[in-house]
Amino acid sequence: MCCAIIAIDEMFRTDTTVIINLFFSFLSFNRAIKAFQQLLYIDPVYCRANEVHLRLGLIFKVTGELESSLKHFQLTLIDSAPCSLSQHESKLQNKLKEREKKQNKLYNHCRHLYYKKKTTDRHLNNLN
């Protein structure tokens, strides 16, 4: 596990997107969660714990575990150490927002078609 701490520390020192890109690209959320939680368990006063909590919050948000997401976002805010949000994560958040907008648009369109068909059927039944 010491190697994991060194690897994550190295990731934060050089390019914060390396492991996150891999986790998000391959949707290895369970592995990411496990690695980050083990890091926090082994070293609760890790100098970049807020970075870890931020990423855990994002992963839990994406997977729909909103209570866990909120908990980790709050822990990020409590920590006064500087924290970054990589460009990849910002792009991912934008993509998720766009996908959500498209899904809402599709849902509204399907709903409109459903009610339109229902109204048409009602009118046809009234004619008979």
LORORO-227528 format. One line per 4 residues: number of its first residue (from 1); their letters; for each residue x, y, z of N, C-alpha, C, CB. Coordinates in Angstrom, 1 decimal. Glycine has a CB too. Layout:
<pts>
NUM) a) X,Y,Z,X,Y,Z,X,Y,Z,X,Y,Z  ...
</pts>
This chain:
<pts>
1) mcca) 0.8,-1.2,0.0,0.0,0.0,0.0,0.9,1.3,0.0,-0.9,0.0,1.2  2.1,1.1,0.5,3.0,2.3,0.5,3.2,2.7,-0.9,4.4,1.9,1.1  3.3,1.8,-1.9,3.5,2.2,-3.3,2.3,3.0,-3.8,3.6,0.9,-4.1  1.1,2.7,-3.3,-0.1,3.4,-3.8,0.0,4.9,-3.3,-1.4,2.8,-3.2
5) iiai) 0.5,5.1,-2.0,0.6,6.4,-1.5,1.7,7.2,-2.3,1.0,6.4,0.0  2.8,6.5,-2.6,3.8,7.2,-3.4,3.3,7.5,-4.8,5.1,6.3,-3.5  2.6,6.6,-5.4,2.0,6.8,-6.7,1.1,8.0,-6.8,1.4,5.6,-7.3  0.2,8.0,-5.8,-0.8,9.1,-5.7,-0.2,10.4,-5.4,-1.9,8.8,-4.7
9) demf) 0.8,10.4,-4.5,1.6,11.6,-4.2,2.3,12.1,-5.4,2.6,11.4,-3.0  2.9,11.2,-6.2,3.6,11.6,-7.4,2.6,12.2,-8.4,4.4,10.4,-8.0  1.4,11.5,-8.5,0.4,12.0,-9.4,0.1,13.5,-9.1,-0.8,11.1,-9.4  -0.1,13.8,-7.8,-0.5,15.1,-7.5,0.6,16.1,-7.7,-1.0,15.2,-6.0
13) rtdt) 1.9,15.6,-7.5,3.0,16.5,-7.7,3.2,16.9,-9.2,4.3,15.9,-7.1  3.0,15.9,-10.1,3.3,16.2,-11.5,2.0,16.6,-12.3,3.9,14.9,-12.1  1.2,15.6,-12.6,0.0,15.9,-13.4,-1.2,15.2,-12.7,0.2,15.4,-14.9  -2.1,16.1,-12.2,-3.2,15.5,-11.4,-4.2,14.8,-12.3,-3.9,16.7,-10.8
17) tvii) -4.1,14.8,-13.6,-5.1,14.1,-14.4,-4.7,12.7,-14.8,-5.3,14.9,-15.7  -3.5,12.3,-14.6,-3.0,11.0,-15.0,-3.9,9.8,-14.6,-1.6,10.7,-14.6  -4.0,9.6,-13.3,-4.8,8.5,-12.7,-6.3,8.8,-13.0,-4.6,8.3,-11.3  -6.7,10.1,-12.8,-8.1,10.4,-13.0,-8.6,10.1,-14.4,-8.4,11.9,-12.6
21) nlff) -7.7,10.5,-15.4,-8.1,10.1,-16.8,-8.3,8.6,-16.9,-6.9,10.6,-17.7  -7.4,7.8,-16.3,-7.6,6.4,-16.5,-8.8,5.9,-15.8,-6.4,5.7,-15.8  -9.1,6.4,-14.6,-10.3,6.0,-13.9,-11.6,6.3,-14.7,-10.4,6.6,-12.5  -11.6,7.6,-15.2,-12.8,8.0,-15.9,-12.9,7.4,-17.3,-12.9,9.5,-16.0
25) sfls) -11.8,7.2,-17.9,-11.8,6.6,-19.3,-12.3,5.2,-19.3,-10.4,6.7,-19.9  -11.8,4.5,-18.3,-12.2,3.1,-18.2,-13.4,2.8,-17.2,-11.0,2.2,-17.8  -13.9,3.9,-16.7,-15.0,3.8,-15.8,-14.7,2.9,-14.6,-16.3,3.3,-16.5  -13.5,3.0,-14.1,-13.0,2.1,-13.0,-13.3,2.9,-11.7,-11.5,1.8,-13.1
29) fnra) -14.5,3.3,-11.5,-14.9,4.0,-10.3,-14.6,3.3,-9.0,-16.3,4.5,-10.4  -14.9,2.0,-9.0,-14.7,1.2,-7.8,-13.3,1.1,-7.4,-15.3,-0.3,-8.0  -12.4,1.0,-8.4,-11.0,0.9,-8.1,-10.5,2.3,-7.6,-10.2,0.5,-9.4  -11.0,3.3,-8.2,-10.6,4.7,-7.8,-11.1,4.9,-6.3,-11.2,5.8,-8.7
33) ikaf) -12.3,4.6,-6.1,-12.8,4.8,-4.7,-12.0,4.0,-3.7,-14.3,4.3,-4.6  -11.7,2.7,-4.0,-11.0,1.9,-3.1,-9.6,2.5,-2.9,-10.9,0.5,-3.7  -8.9,2.9,-3.9,-7.5,3.4,-3.8,-7.5,4.7,-3.0,-6.9,3.7,-5.2  -8.5,5.6,-3.2,-8.5,6.9,-2.5,-8.9,6.6,-1.0,-9.5,7.8,-3.2
37) qqll) -9.8,5.7,-0.8,-10.3,5.5,0.6,-9.1,4.8,1.4,-11.5,4.6,0.6  -8.4,3.9,0.7,-7.3,3.3,1.4,-6.2,4.3,1.8,-6.7,2.2,0.5  -6.0,5.2,0.9,-5.0,6.3,1.1,-5.4,7.1,2.3,-4.9,7.2,-0.1  -6.7,7.5,2.4,-7.2,8.3,3.5,-7.1,7.5,4.8,-8.6,8.8,3.3
41) yidp) -7.4,6.2,4.7,-7.4,5.3,5.9,-5.9,5.2,6.5,-7.9,3.9,5.6  -5.0,5.0,5.6,-3.6,4.8,6.0,-3.0,6.1,6.5,-2.8,4.3,4.8  -3.3,7.2,5.8,-2.7,8.5,6.2,-3.8,9.6,6.3,-1.6,8.9,5.2  -4.6,9.6,7.4,-5.7,10.6,7.5,-5.3,12.0,7.4,-6.4,10.3,8.8
45) vycr) -4.0,12.3,7.7,-3.6,13.7,7.7,-2.7,13.9,6.4,-2.8,14.1,8.9  -3.0,13.2,5.4,-2.3,13.3,4.1,-2.4,14.8,3.6,-2.9,12.4,3.0  -1.2,15.3,3.2,-1.1,16.7,2.8,-2.1,17.2,1.7,0.3,17.1,2.4  -2.5,16.2,0.9,-3.4,16.6,-0.2,-4.8,15.8,0.0,-2.8,16.3,-1.6
49) anev) -5.2,15.7,1.2,-6.4,15.0,1.4,-7.6,15.7,0.8,-6.7,14.8,3.0  -7.5,17.0,0.7,-8.7,17.7,0.1,-8.8,17.4,-1.4,-8.5,19.2,0.2  -7.6,17.1,-2.1,-7.7,16.7,-3.5,-8.4,15.3,-3.6,-6.2,16.6,-4.1  -8.0,14.4,-2.7,-8.6,13.1,-2.6,-10.1,13.2,-2.4,-8.0,12.2,-1.6
53) hlrl) -10.5,14.0,-1.4,-11.9,14.2,-1.1,-12.7,14.8,-2.3,-12.1,15.0,0.2  -12.1,15.7,-3.0,-12.7,16.3,-4.1,-13.0,15.3,-5.2,-11.8,17.5,-4.7  -12.0,14.5,-5.5,-12.1,13.5,-6.5,-13.2,12.4,-6.1,-10.8,12.8,-6.8  -13.1,12.0,-4.8,-14.1,11.1,-4.3,-15.5,11.7,-4.5,-13.9,10.7,-2.9
57) glif) -15.7,12.9,-4.1,-17.0,13.6,-4.3,-17.4,13.6,-5.7,-16.9,15.0,-3.8  -16.5,13.8,-6.7,-16.9,13.8,-8.1,-17.3,12.4,-8.5,-15.8,14.3,-9.0  -16.5,11.4,-8.1,-16.8,10.0,-8.5,-18.2,9.6,-7.9,-15.7,9.1,-8.0  -18.4,9.9,-6.7,-19.7,9.5,-6.1,-20.9,10.3,-6.7,-19.7,9.8,-4.5
61) kvtg) -20.6,11.5,-7.1,-21.7,12.3,-7.8,-22.0,11.6,-9.2,-21.2,13.8,-8.1  -21.0,11.2,-9.9,-21.2,10.6,-11.2,-21.9,9.2,-11.0,-19.8,10.3,-11.9  -21.6,8.5,-10.0,-22.2,7.2,-9.7,-23.6,7.3,-9.1,-21.3,6.3,-8.9  -24.0,8.5,-8.7,-25.3,8.7,-8.1,-25.4,8.5,-6.6,-26.3,7.8,-8.7
65) eles) -24.2,8.4,-5.9,-24.2,8.2,-4.5,-24.1,9.6,-3.9,-23.0,7.3,-4.0  -25.2,10.3,-3.9,-25.2,11.8,-3.6,-24.8,12.1,-2.1,-26.5,12.4,-3.9  -25.2,11.2,-1.2,-24.9,11.5,0.2,-23.4,11.4,0.4,-25.6,10.5,1.2  -22.8,10.4,-0.1,-21.3,10.2,0.0,-20.6,11.4,-0.8,-20.8,8.9,-0.6
69) slkh) -21.2,11.8,-1.9,-20.6,12.9,-2.7,-20.6,14.2,-1.8,-21.4,13.1,-4.0  -21.8,14.4,-1.2,-21.9,15.7,-0.4,-20.9,15.6,0.8,-23.3,15.8,0.1  -20.8,14.4,1.4,-19.9,14.3,2.5,-18.4,14.7,2.1,-19.9,12.9,3.1  -18.0,14.1,1.0,-16.6,14.4,0.5,-16.4,15.8,0.1,-16.2,13.4,-0.6
73) fqlt) -17.4,16.4,-0.6,-17.3,17.8,-0.9,-17.2,18.7,0.3,-18.5,18.2,-1.8  -18.0,18.4,1.4,-17.9,19.1,2.6,-16.5,19.0,3.3,-19.0,18.7,3.6  -16.0,17.8,3.2,-14.6,17.5,3.8,-13.6,18.3,3.0,-14.3,16.0,3.8  -13.8,18.5,1.7,-12.9,19.3,0.8,-12.9,20.7,1.3,-13.3,19.2,-0.6
77) lids) -14.1,21.2,1.6,-14.3,22.6,2.0,-13.7,22.9,3.4,-15.7,23.0,2.0  -13.7,21.9,4.2,-13.2,22.1,5.6,-11.7,22.2,5.5,-13.5,20.9,6.5  -11.0,21.5,4.7,-9.5,21.5,4.5,-9.1,22.9,3.9,-9.0,20.3,3.7  -8.2,23.5,4.6,-7.8,24.9,4.1,-6.6,24.8,3.1,-7.4,25.7,5.3
81) apcs) -6.1,23.6,2.8,-4.9,23.5,1.9,-5.4,23.8,0.5,-4.3,22.1,1.9  -4.6,24.4,-0.4,-5.0,24.7,-1.7,-5.4,23.4,-2.5,-3.8,25.3,-2.5  -6.4,23.6,-3.3,-7.0,22.4,-4.0,-7.2,22.8,-5.5,-8.3,22.0,-3.4  -7.0,21.9,-6.4,-7.1,22.2,-7.8,-8.2,21.3,-8.4,-5.8,22.0,-8.5
85) lsqh) -8.7,21.7,-9.5,-9.7,20.9,-10.3,-9.1,20.9,-11.7,-11.2,21.5,-10.3  -8.6,19.7,-12.1,-7.9,19.7,-13.4,-8.8,20.0,-14.6,-7.3,18.3,-13.6  -8.2,20.3,-15.7,-9.0,20.6,-16.9,-9.8,19.4,-17.3,-8.0,21.0,-18.0  -9.3,18.2,-17.2,-10.0,17.0,-17.6,-11.3,16.9,-16.7,-9.2,15.8,-17.4
89) eskl) -11.2,17.2,-15.4,-12.4,17.1,-14.6,-13.4,18.1,-15.0,-12.0,17.2,-13.1  -12.9,19.3,-15.3,-13.8,20.4,-15.7,-14.5,20.0,-17.0,-13.1,21.7,-15.9  -13.8,19.4,-17.9,-14.4,19.0,-19.2,-15.4,17.9,-18.9,-13.3,18.5,-20.2  -15.1,17.0,-18.0,-16.0,15.9,-17.7,-17.3,16.4,-17.1,-15.3,14.9,-16.7
93) qnkl) -17.2,17.4,-16.2,-18.4,18.0,-15.6,-19.2,18.7,-16.7,-18.0,19.0,-14.6  -18.5,19.4,-17.7,-19.3,20.0,-18.8,-20.0,19.0,-19.6,-18.3,20.8,-19.6  -19.3,17.9,-19.9,-19.9,16.8,-20.7,-21.1,16.2,-20.0,-18.8,15.7,-21.0  -21.0,16.0,-18.7,-22.1,15.4,-18.0,-23.3,16.4,-18.0,-21.6,15.1,-16.5
97) kere) -23.0,17.7,-17.9,-24.1,18.7,-17.9,-24.8,18.7,-19.3,-23.6,20.1,-17.6  -24.0,18.6,-20.3,-24.5,18.5,-21.7,-25.3,17.3,-21.9,-23.4,18.6,-22.7  -24.8,16.1,-21.4,-25.6,14.9,-21.5,-26.9,15.0,-20.8,-24.7,13.7,-21.0  -26.9,15.6,-19.6,-28.1,15.7,-18.8,-29.1,16.6,-19.5,-27.8,16.3,-17.4
101) kkqn) -28.6,17.7,-20.2,-29.5,18.6,-20.9,-30.1,17.8,-22.1,-28.7,19.8,-21.5  -29.3,17.0,-22.8,-29.8,16.2,-23.9,-30.9,15.2,-23.5,-28.7,15.5,-24.7  -30.6,14.6,-22.3,-31.5,13.6,-21.8,-32.8,14.3,-21.4,-30.9,12.9,-20.6  -32.8,15.4,-20.8,-34.0,16.2,-20.4,-34.8,16.6,-21.7,-33.6,17.4,-19.6
105) klyn) -34.0,17.0,-22.7,-34.7,17.4,-23.9,-35.4,16.2,-24.6,-33.6,18.0,-24.9  -34.7,15.1,-24.6,-35.3,13.9,-25.2,-36.5,13.4,-24.3,-34.3,12.7,-25.2  -36.4,13.5,-23.0,-37.5,13.2,-22.1,-38.7,14.1,-22.4,-37.1,13.3,-20.6  -38.5,15.4,-22.5,-39.6,16.3,-22.8,-40.2,16.1,-24.1,-39.0,17.8,-22.7
109) hcrh) -39.4,15.7,-25.1,-39.9,15.4,-26.5,-40.8,14.2,-26.4,-38.7,15.3,-27.5  -40.3,13.1,-25.8,-41.1,11.9,-25.7,-42.4,12.1,-24.9,-40.2,10.8,-25.0  -42.3,12.9,-23.9,-43.5,13.3,-23.1,-44.5,14.0,-24.0,-43.1,14.1,-21.9  -44.0,14.9,-24.8,-44.8,15.7,-25.7,-45.5,14.8,-26.7,-44.0,16.8,-26.4
113) lyyk) -44.8,13.9,-27.3,-45.3,12.9,-28.2,-46.4,12.0,-27.6,-44.2,12.1,-28.8  -46.1,11.6,-26.3,-47.0,10.7,-25.6,-48.4,11.4,-25.4,-46.4,10.3,-24.3  -48.3,12.7,-24.9,-49.5,13.4,-24.7,-50.2,13.8,-26.0,-49.2,14.7,-23.8  -49.5,14.0,-27.0,-50.1,14.3,-28.3,-50.8,13.1,-28.8,-49.0,14.8,-29.3
117) kktt) -50.2,11.9,-28.7,-50.9,10.7,-29.1,-52.1,10.5,-28.3,-49.9,9.5,-29.0  -52.0,10.7,-27.0,-53.1,10.5,-26.1,-54.3,11.4,-26.4,-52.7,10.7,-24.6  -54.0,12.6,-26.7,-55.0,13.6,-27.1,-55.7,13.2,-28.4,-54.4,15.0,-27.2  -54.8,12.8,-29.4,-55.4,12.3,-30.7,-56.3,11.1,-30.5,-54.2,12.0,-31.7
121) drhl) -55.9,10.2,-29.7,-56.7,9.0,-29.5,-58.0,9.4,-28.8,-55.9,8.0,-28.6  -58.0,10.3,-27.9,-59.2,10.8,-27.2,-60.1,11.4,-28.2,-58.8,11.8,-26.1  -59.6,12.2,-29.1,-60.5,12.8,-30.2,-61.1,11.8,-31.1,-59.6,13.8,-31.0  -60.2,10.8,-31.5,-60.7,9.7,-32.4,-61.8,8.9,-31.7,-59.6,8.8,-32.8
125) nnln) -61.7,8.7,-30.4,-62.7,7.9,-29.6,-64.0,8.7,-29.5,-62.2,7.6,-28.2  -63.9,10.1,-29.4,-65.0,10.9,-29.4,-65.8,10.9,-30.7,-64.6,12.4,-29.0  -65.1,10.8,-31.8,-65.7,10.8,-33.1,-66.5,9.5,-33.3,-64.7,10.9,-34.2  -66.1,8.4,-32.7,-66.8,7.1,-32.9,-68.0,7.1,-32.1,-65.9,5.9,-32.6
</pts>
